Amino acid sequence: MIAEPKFPQKMTTEEYLAWEDKQELRYEYIDGEIFAMTGGSIPHNDIALNFYTELRPHLRQRGCRVNVSDVKVKASEKSRYFYPDLVITCDAEDLRSQQFVKNPTVIVEVLSPGTSAYDRGDKFKYYRQMASLQEYVLVDSESMSVEVYKRGEGKMWGYYAYGEGEAIALHSIEFECAIELLYEGVTFDTESSDSVE
């Protein structure tokens, strides 16, 4: 889901946290600016839930947790808060937290046409500044395609692309699953199947 600009004025981190806590909708916060989160498509939602379903039993055995898009990630000490589609943490402090995740191991974003450039660009730039993040996963909602960025030495990130018939591997949590499981029940829009003739 993409964040759309909402307010012309800036807020401090403290103002944002106090204000957002009273809102019905979710808002991301980037360097003083507030962005309203928009809803996703049905395939977007199904993919996120399928991924969660595969991850949860595996992570419970490891003492880790996976949360869906309603959990806030504190991406920097004072200036950035995001709501990724899925966030995985094995950090003891995060496992006790009631407010947000500070030390994610894996972040997953489900791409849609409006979010792809942002998720690959600025959002990834902000995420990779988090020392705890080991893998960043981009899941296409319009075709069977998953990209995984894995932290390497220094500032290096490895890139791995997965397609139909392949198994996705997340080494930081020792997880592997067939890509087809993420797309179970998902129908791709082949042109305008909802249009009236």
C-alpha positions as CSV (number, residue, x, y, z in Angstrom):
1,M,0.0,0.0,0.0
2,I,1.3,3.4,-0.9
3,A,1.4,6.4,1.4
4,E,-0.2,9.5,0.0
5,P,0.7,13.0,1.3
6,K,-2.0,14.2,3.8
7,F,-0.9,17.3,5.6
8,P,1.0,20.4,4.4
9,Q,2.3,21.2,7.9
10,K,5.1,19.2,9.6
11,M,4.8,17.5,13.0
12,T,7.5,16.5,15.5
13,T,7.8,12.8,16.2
14,E,6.1,13.2,19.5
15,E,3.2,15.1,17.9
16,Y,2.8,12.5,15.2
17,L,2.8,9.6,17.7
18,A,0.2,11.3,20.0
19,W,-2.0,12.4,17.0
20,E,-1.9,9.0,15.1
21,D,-2.8,7.1,18.2
22,K,-6.2,8.8,18.1
23,Q,-6.8,8.2,14.4
24,E,-9.0,5.6,12.7
25,L,-6.7,5.3,9.7
26,R,-3.0,4.5,9.6
27,Y,-0.4,7.2,8.7
28,E,3.3,6.8,7.9
29,Y,5.8,9.5,9.1
30,I,8.8,10.5,7.1
31,D,11.1,13.3,8.3
32,G,8.2,15.4,9.8
33,E,5.7,14.7,7.0
34,I,2.6,12.6,7.4
35,F,1.2,10.3,4.7
36,A,-2.2,8.5,4.8
37,M,-2.1,4.8,3.9
38,T,-4.4,3.7,1.1
39,G,-6.1,0.3,0.8
40,G,-4.7,-2.4,-1.4
41,S,-6.3,-4.7,-4.0
42,I,-7.8,-8.1,-3.3
43,P,-4.8,-9.9,-4.8
44,H,-2.5,-7.6,-2.7
45,N,-4.4,-8.7,0.4
46,D,-4.5,-12.4,-0.5
47,I,-0.7,-12.5,-1.2
48,A,0.1,-10.9,2.1
49,L,-2.2,-13.3,4.0
50,N,-0.8,-16.3,2.2
51,F,2.7,-15.3,3.0
52,Y,1.7,-14.7,6.7
53,T,0.1,-18.2,6.8
54,E,3.3,-19.9,5.6
55,L,5.6,-17.9,7.9
56,R,3.7,-18.0,11.2
57,P,4.1,-21.7,12.2
58,H,7.8,-21.7,11.1
59,L,8.5,-18.5,13.1
60,R,6.7,-19.6,16.3
61,Q,9.1,-22.6,16.5
62,R,12.0,-20.2,16.3
63,G,10.7,-17.7,18.9
64,C,10.1,-15.0,16.3
65,R,7.0,-13.1,15.2
66,V,5.4,-12.0,12.0
67,N,2.9,-9.2,11.8
68,V,0.8,-7.8,9.0
69,S,0.3,-4.2,7.8
70,D,-1.2,-2.8,11.0
71,V,2.1,-2.9,12.9
72,K,4.3,0.1,12.8
73,V,8.1,-0.1,12.2
74,K,10.3,2.6,13.7
75,A,12.8,2.9,10.9
76,S,15.0,5.6,12.6
77,E,15.3,7.0,16.1
78,K,13.4,10.2,15.5
79,S,12.2,10.6,12.0
80,R,10.6,7.6,10.2
81,Y,7.7,5.2,10.9
82,F,6.3,2.8,8.3
83,Y,3.6,0.1,8.0
84,P,5.1,-2.6,5.8
85,D,2.8,-5.4,4.5
86,L,4.7,-8.0,6.7
87,V,7.4,-7.5,9.3
88,I,9.4,-10.3,11.0
89,T,11.3,-9.8,14.2
90,C,13.2,-12.1,16.4
91,D,14.4,-9.3,18.7
92,A,13.6,-9.8,22.4
93,E,12.6,-6.1,22.9
94,D,10.4,-6.2,19.8
95,L,8.7,-9.3,21.0
96,R,7.6,-7.5,24.2
97,S,6.7,-4.2,22.5
98,Q,3.1,-2.9,22.4
99,Q,3.8,0.0,20.1
100,F,6.1,-0.7,17.2
101,V,8.9,-2.9,15.9
102,K,12.4,-1.4,16.0
103,N,14.7,-4.3,15.0
104,P,13.1,-6.2,12.1
105,T,14.9,-9.1,10.5
106,V,12.8,-9.2,7.4
107,I,10.4,-6.7,5.8
108,V,8.0,-7.7,3.0
109,E,6.2,-5.3,0.7
110,V,3.6,-6.5,-1.8
111,L,3.9,-4.4,-4.9
112,S,1.2,-2.8,-6.9
113,P,1.5,-0.4,-9.9
114,G,1.2,2.7,-7.7
115,T,3.8,1.5,-5.1
116,S,6.5,-0.3,-7.1
117,A,8.8,2.6,-7.7
118,Y,8.5,3.9,-4.1
119,D,9.0,0.5,-2.5
120,R,12.1,-0.2,-4.7
121,G,13.5,3.3,-4.3
122,D,13.1,5.6,-1.3
123,K,11.4,3.1,1.0
124,F,14.2,0.6,0.4
125,K,16.8,3.3,1.0
126,Y,15.2,4.1,4.4
127,Y,14.8,0.4,5.3
128,R,18.4,-0.6,4.5
129,Q,19.6,2.0,7.0
130,M,18.2,-0.3,9.8
131,A,21.1,-2.4,11.0
132,S,18.9,-5.3,12.1
133,L,17.3,-5.7,8.6
134,Q,18.8,-8.8,6.9
135,E,16.3,-9.3,4.0
136,Y,13.9,-7.1,2.1
137,V,11.2,-8.9,0.0
138,L,9.2,-7.5,-2.8
139,V,6.2,-9.5,-4.0
140,D,4.5,-8.6,-7.3
141,S,0.7,-8.5,-7.1
142,E,0.3,-8.7,-10.9
143,S,2.5,-11.6,-11.8
144,M,4.2,-14.5,-10.1
145,S,7.4,-12.8,-9.2
146,V,9.3,-12.3,-5.9
147,E,12.5,-10.4,-5.4
148,V,14.7,-10.7,-2.3
149,Y,17.4,-8.3,-1.3
150,K,19.9,-9.9,1.2
151,R,22.3,-7.9,3.3
152,G,25.9,-8.6,2.6
153,E,29.2,-7.2,3.7
154,G,29.3,-3.4,4.4
155,K,26.8,-1.7,2.2
156,M,26.4,-4.6,-0.3
157,W,23.0,-6.1,-0.9
158,G,22.6,-9.3,-2.9
159,Y,19.6,-9.6,-5.3
160,Y,17.7,-12.8,-5.9
161,A,14.7,-13.1,-8.2
162,Y,12.2,-16.0,-8.1
163,G,9.5,-17.0,-10.5
164,E,7.0,-19.8,-11.2
165,G,8.2,-23.3,-10.1
166,E,10.8,-22.0,-7.8
167,A,11.2,-22.0,-4.0
168,I,11.8,-18.7,-2.2
169,A,14.6,-18.8,0.4
170,L,14.9,-16.4,3.3
171,H,18.2,-17.4,4.9
172,S,18.0,-15.1,7.9
173,I,15.1,-17.0,9.3
174,E,15.9,-20.4,7.6
175,F,12.6,-20.3,5.7
176,E,11.8,-21.8,2.3
177,C,8.5,-22.2,0.4
178,A,7.2,-22.7,-3.1
179,I,6.3,-19.4,-4.7
180,E,3.0,-20.9,-5.8
181,L,1.9,-21.0,-2.1
182,L,2.1,-17.2,-1.9
183,Y,-0.2,-16.9,-4.9
184,E,-2.7,-19.5,-3.9
185,G,-6.2,-18.3,-4.8
186,V,-4.9,-15.2,-6.6
187,T,-6.3,-14.4,-10.0
188,F,-4.3,-12.0,-12.2
189,D,-6.1,-9.4,-14.2
190,T,-5.5,-10.3,-17.8
191,E,-6.5,-7.0,-19.4
192,S,-9.8,-5.7,-18.3
193,S,-11.7,-8.8,-17.1
194,D,-14.1,-6.6,-15.1
195,S,-15.1,-4.5,-18.0
196,V,-18.6,-4.7,-19.6
197,E,-18.8,-5.5,-23.2
